[in-house]
Amino acid sequence: MSSQTETIRRMTVPQIRARKGGDPIVSLTAYHAHTAAIAEKYCDFLLVGDSLGMVMHGMESTVGVSLELMIMHGKAVVRGTKRALVVVDMPFGSYEESPSQAFRNAAKIMKETQCQAVKLEGGARMAETIKFLSERGIPVMAHIGLTPQSTNIMGGFKTQGRDEDTWQFHIDDAVAVAEAGAFAVVVEGVVEPLADKITKAIDVPTIGIGASKTCDGQILVMEDMLGLNDWVPKFVKKFGAVGAAIEDAIASYAEDVKSRAFPTPDNVYGSNKK
């Protein structure tokens, strides 16, 4: 008798939205197929973040990331996964001009990568665009608080909400994007009590990064939490020391090559003996 294989189904946008106030949503960034395949065993959604510009390509900020670069990495992550919802960032300059521009580029991302949603930065100023996309079949995850694409205006990666007089501005941003149709909202780099208030103010899940444990979910840059980067922001906990393990392995390889201990007879091919 043949065994029946269980069908693997991807997490859906409505399923993520329905997690408001429920079990915490687990997420990480992912940029390539093999790490995405590992991460999706434990994550509800994976974000192909424009942080790849800094993490993978050595850029100083996310501003230089192109649409083509996001699509290339998005394809890899979708190919490497079967279960997790995949969200792809819209890079700087691909959506701010108008809702029509945003739709063209979001549709291009979704068609070419086969991802399930896009993410864009900005609060109330992007509400019209979020509504335009959502009404036309493109699920949108919003991103408020510290928005990396705007660091040139902010003067760097600065924590938001230090001054309580600014709190209502951020809460209004969250309410605006949620009412416009965003199915979830990333809340980045805001003081903990403000993140808590934002989470309570809207009826869609908040995904915290440098925010609060009361958010409906959490996300980190995978390379940061794995310990691949020497310096990480305060809000990152290193759950591994992969960088040190990689260096140890490369050092051992180099030593074996120099001493001719590698390759061994097990690592080379012999000819057919006559």
C-alpha positions in Angstrom: 0.0 0.0 0.0 1.3 3.5 -0.8 1.5 6.0 2.0 -0.5 9.1 1.6 1.7 12.3 1.7 0.2 15.2 3.7 -0.2 18.3 1.6 1.9 21.2 2.8 0.0 24.5 2.7 1.5 28.0 3.0 0.4 30.3 5.7 -2.0 32.8 4.3 -2.6 36.5 4.9 -5.9 36.0 6.6 -4.3 33.5 8.9 -1.7 36.0 9.9 -4.3 38.7 10.4 -6.4 36.4 12.6 -3.5 36.0 15.0 -4.2 39.4 16.5 -4.2 38.9 20.3 -3.5 35.2 19.9 -0.3 33.1 19.8 2.8 35.2 19.1 3.7 35.4 15.4 7.3 34.3 14.7 9.2 35.9 11.9 12.8 36.4 10.5 14.3 38.0 7.5 15.5 35.6 4.8 17.5 36.3 1.7 18.4 33.0 0.2 16.8 29.6 -0.4 18.7 27.3 2.0 18.4 29.5 5.2 14.8 30.2 4.3 14.1 26.4 4.1 15.5 26.0 7.7 13.7 29.1 9.1 10.3 28.2 7.8 10.2 25.2 10.0 9.8 27.6 12.9 8.5 30.9 11.4 5.0 31.9 10.4 6.2 34.4 7.8 9.6 35.3 6.3 10.5 38.8 5.2 12.7 39.4 2.2 13.8 42.7 3.7 15.7 45.5 1.9 18.1 45.1 4.8 19.7 42.7 2.4 21.5 45.7 0.9 23.4 46.1 4.1 23.6 42.5 5.3 24.4 40.8 1.9 25.8 43.5 -0.3 27.8 45.8 2.1 25.7 49.0 1.5 25.7 51.7 4.1 21.9 51.9 4.1 18.8 50.4 2.4 18.4 53.4 0.1 20.5 51.9 -2.7 18.6 48.6 -3.0 16.9 48.2 -6.4 13.6 46.5 -7.4 15.6 43.9 -9.4 17.7 43.0 -6.3 14.6 42.5 -4.2 13.0 40.3 -6.9 16.1 38.2 -7.2 16.3 37.4 -3.5 12.5 37.1 -3.3 12.6 34.4 -5.9 15.2 32.5 -4.0 13.3 32.6 -0.7 10.0 31.4 -2.4 11.9 28.6 -4.1 13.3 27.5 -0.8 10.0 27.4 1.1 6.7 25.6 1.1 5.0 26.6 4.3 5.8 30.1 5.5 4.1 33.2 4.1 6.7 35.2 2.2 6.6 39.0 2.3 8.9 41.1 0.0 10.0 44.6 0.8 9.3 47.4 -1.7 12.6 49.3 -2.0 13.1 53.0 -1.8 11.8 54.8 -4.8 9.5 52.0 -6.0 6.2 53.2 -4.4 6.4 56.7 -2.9 5.5 58.7 -6.1 1.9 57.5 -6.5 -0.4 54.6 -5.8 -0.2 53.7 -9.5 3.6 53.5 -9.4 3.3 51.4 -6.2 0.8 49.0 -7.9 2.9 48.5 -11.0 6.0 47.6 -8.9 4.1 45.6 -6.3 2.4 43.6 -9.1 5.9 43.0 -10.7 7.3 41.8 -7.4 4.4 39.4 -6.8 4.3 38.1 -10.4 8.0 37.4 -10.6 8.7 36.1 -7.1 5.3 34.4 -6.4 5.4 35.9 -2.9 2.2 36.4 -1.0 2.5 40.0 0.2 4.6 43.2 0.0 5.8 45.5 2.8 6.2 49.3 2.5 7.4 51.9 4.9 5.4 55.0 6.1 2.3 55.8 8.2 -0.6 58.1 7.4 1.2 59.5 4.3 1.1 56.0 2.7 -2.5 55.2 3.7 -3.9 56.1 0.3 -1.4 53.8 -1.4 -2.1 50.9 1.0 -5.8 51.2 0.3 -5.2 51.4 -3.4 -3.1 48.2 -3.4 -5.3 46.3 -1.0 -8.4 47.0 -3.1 -6.6 45.6 -6.1 -5.6 42.3 -4.6 -2.1 43.1 -3.3 -1.8 42.3 0.5 0.3 45.0 2.3 2.3 44.8 5.5 2.9 48.3 6.8 6.0 49.6 8.6 6.0 52.5 11.0 8.3 54.0 13.7 11.9 53.9 12.7 11.7 53.5 9.0 15.2 52.8 7.6 14.5 54.2 4.1 14.0 57.6 5.8 17.2 57.7 7.8 18.6 60.5 5.7 15.7 62.7 7.0 15.8 61.2 10.5 19.6 61.8 10.8 20.4 58.1 11.3 18.9 55.1 13.0 17.2 56.9 15.9 14.8 55.4 18.4 11.4 56.9 18.0 9.1 58.1 20.8 11.6 59.2 23.4 9.5 62.3 23.8 5.9 61.5 24.8 4.6 64.5 22.9 5.3 62.5 19.7 3.4 59.4 20.7 0.1 60.4 19.2 1.8 60.9 15.9 3.0 57.3 15.8 -0.3 56.0 17.1 -2.2 57.9 14.4 0.2 56.4 11.8 -0.6 52.9 13.0 -4.4 53.5 13.0 -4.2 55.1 9.5 -2.4 52.1 7.9 -4.6 49.6 9.6 -7.8 51.3 8.5 -6.4 51.5 5.0 -6.2 47.8 4.8 -2.7 46.7 6.0 -3.0 43.1 7.3 -0.1 43.6 9.8 2.1 46.5 10.9 5.9 46.3 11.6 6.7 48.6 14.6 10.4 49.3 14.6 12.7 51.1 17.0 10.1 52.7 19.3 10.1 53.0 23.1 8.4 50.0 24.8 5.4 51.8 26.3 4.6 53.4 22.9 4.8 50.1 21.1 2.3 48.7 23.7 -0.1 51.5 23.1 0.1 51.0 19.3 -0.6 47.3 19.6 -3.7 48.1 21.7 -4.9 50.8 19.3 -5.2 48.7 16.2 -7.1 45.6 15.2 -4.4 44.0 13.1 -1.2 42.3 14.4 1.8 44.3 15.3 5.2 42.8 14.5 7.9 44.2 16.9 11.5 44.8 16.2 13.1 46.9 18.9 9.6 47.5 20.3 7.7 45.5 23.0 7.1 41.9 24.0 3.4 42.8 24.0 3.4 43.1 20.2 1.5 40.4 18.4 4.8 39.0 16.9 8.5 39.6 16.7 11.0 39.8 13.8 14.8 40.0 13.7 17.4 40.1 10.9 18.5 36.4 10.7 22.2 37.2 10.4 22.0 39.4 13.6 20.4 36.8 15.8 22.7 34.1 14.5 25.8 36.0 15.5 27.1 36.6 12.0 27.6 40.4 12.7 30.0 41.7 15.3 27.8 44.7 16.1 24.1 44.5 16.5 21.5 46.9 17.8 20.4 46.8 21.5 17.2 45.1 20.6 18.9 42.0 19.1 19.6 38.9 21.2 22.2 36.6 19.7 20.8 33.1 19.7 23.8 31.6 18.1 27.5 32.1 17.3 27.5 31.1 13.7 30.1 33.7 12.7 32.7 32.2 15.0 31.8 28.7 13.9 32.3 29.7 10.2 35.7 31.3 11.0 36.8 28.2 12.9 35.9 26.0 10.0 37.6 28.2 7.4 40.8 28.4 9.6 40.8 24.6 9.9 40.4 24.2 6.1 43.2 26.7 5.4 45.5 24.8 7.9 44.8 21.4 6.3 45.4 22.8 2.8 48.7 24.3 3.8 49.9 21.1 5.5 48.6 19.0 2.7 46.3 17.1 5.1 43.5 17.9 2.7 42.4 16.4 0.4 42.7 12.9 1.8 42.3 9.7 -0.2 38.6 9.8 0.6 38.2 13.2 -1.1 39.8 12.3 -4.5 38.9 10.1 -7.4 40.9 7.1 -8.5 41.2 5.6 -12.0 39.8 2.2 -13.0 42.5 -0.4 -12.3 43.3 -2.8 -15.2 
